[in-house]
Each structure stands twice: as C-alpha cells, then as structure tokens.
C-alpha cells in the first residue's frame, strides 16, 4: 500500500549531497490528519540533504508543520507548530538488527529500512511528524474544566492533598 505522503528517490540517482525539498499537498495533508487523529494538518514540508554513509544513505534536514490537535480533556482545538531538525539513516533490510531484543540509543532511533531500490523520504517525514506530536495535547482551559467536574489533581488526590483537606475542615469547623 502506498503511504499518504510518498516521495521516493531512486538510490542509483541520488548522487552525493543532493538537497531536496518536499511539501505535502492538501489531499496528502488531509489523509495524514486522519492517520494521526488531527483536526487539521495545515502545512507539512521538509528540506533534506542525502549523503551516502557506510550503512546506506543519510537524510539530514529540517521538517516544518502546522497542525491542530484535539485537547484530550475538552476536545477543543490545540494549535501545534513543529520546526525540528532530523537525521534519518536509510539502510538495506539485511543491515537491520534481527535479534529478538534490540537496544536502541538516540542514534538508532531514526533508522529506516529501504527496499533496495529507493528511499521514501515522504513516509519518513510523516513518521517523524507522528513522533513529534504531543500524545496528550491540552487546551489552556483543560485544568479549569477538570476542576469544574470535580476531578482531583495528583497533588489533591495524594496523601498531602488529603491532609490539606483535613486541615481545611478543622479550621472551618
């Protein structure tokens, strides 16, 4: 299945230090908004430079996006602006670790497999976007709404919160 935002560069046509710019069109952004449960994805773009490395090809650049997420408490719109650098190493399938237990360090987290003929920078950027989004976005009004419905904060629900509530009762009574 073709990803929503696919931009493939053939490995044999990359050359050394080739710079590329990609932008998601309206249809691609709408499909990615569904994939990542966004209210909208207004922009998504990236600039990258491909550079050959011993294990494959490295894409280094910057991703920019503007989106609207839903507050996990109220459902209200939460605007998001992302502007972050990335480094993604594309490696052949046989270069990926095959053991059952894999230890990852920061350098290993941005490694993607390629199919031997091309690199899909668009899908890599889509996955980078997914990782950059806040998994629990909160609107500025979320704390107020929580209090209105009577949900206690962690501090209020903990042992010191109970003691504070007891102290309030004792001083009022």
DAHU-V677865 format. One record per residue. RES is the residue in one letter. PSI is psi in whole degrees, -180 to 180 (* if undefined). Layout:
# DAHU-V677865
RES/PSI + RES/PSI
This chain:
# DAHU-V677865
X/135 + X/131 + X/162 + X/-35 + X/86 + X/126 + X/101 + X/134 + X/129 + X/137 + X/-39 + X/-4 + X/6 + X/-45 + X/-173 + X/132 + X/49 + X/128 + X/138 + X/152 + X/135 + X/146 + X/136 + X/135 + X/178 + X/-41 + X/-43 + X/-42 + X/-40 + X/-42 + X/-40 + X/-35 + X/-40 + X/-47 + X/-41 + X/14 + X/48 + X/150 + X/-38 + X/156 + X/101 + X/-35 + X/150 + X/119 + X/161 + X/150 + X/132 + X/153 + X/125 + X/137 + X/129 + X/138 + X/169 + X/-37 + X/-2 + X/-127 + X/138 + X/135 + X/123 + X/132 + X/-147 + X/137 + X/139 + X/140 + X/151 + X/128 + X/171 + X/119 + X/171 + X/134 + X/135 + X/-16 + X/-50 + X/-19 + X/-1 + X/156 + X/137 + X/103 + X/142 + X/133 + X/124 + X/131 + X/98 + X/147 + X/155 + X/155 + X/120 + X/127 + X/123 + X/124 + X/158 + X/154 + X/-36 + X/-7 + X/-9 + X/143 + X/143 + X/-1 + X/160 + X/-36 + X/128 + X/127 + X/126 + X/139 + X/178 + X/-36 + X/-33 + X/-19 + X/-19 + X/48 + X/129 + X/149 + X/141 + X/167 + X/6 + X/-18 + X/-27 + X/167 + X/129 + X/90 + X/-34 + X/-48 + X/-37 + X/-40 + X/-39 + X/-44 + X/-36 + X/-41 + X/-48 + X/-39 + X/-27 + X/-19 + X/144 + X/123 + X/-18 + X/67 + X/143 + X/133 + X/158 + X/-25 + X/0 + X/-45 + X/-40 + X/-45 + X/-37 + X/-45 + X/-39 + X/-36 + X/1 + X/17 + X/130 + X/147 + X/171 + X/-40 + X/-42 + X/-32 + X/-19 + X/180 + X/-36 + X/-30 + X/-40 + X/-41 + X/-40 + X/-42 + X/-40 + X/-42 + X/-43 + X/-42 + X/-40 + X/-37 + X/-26 + X/-27 + X/*
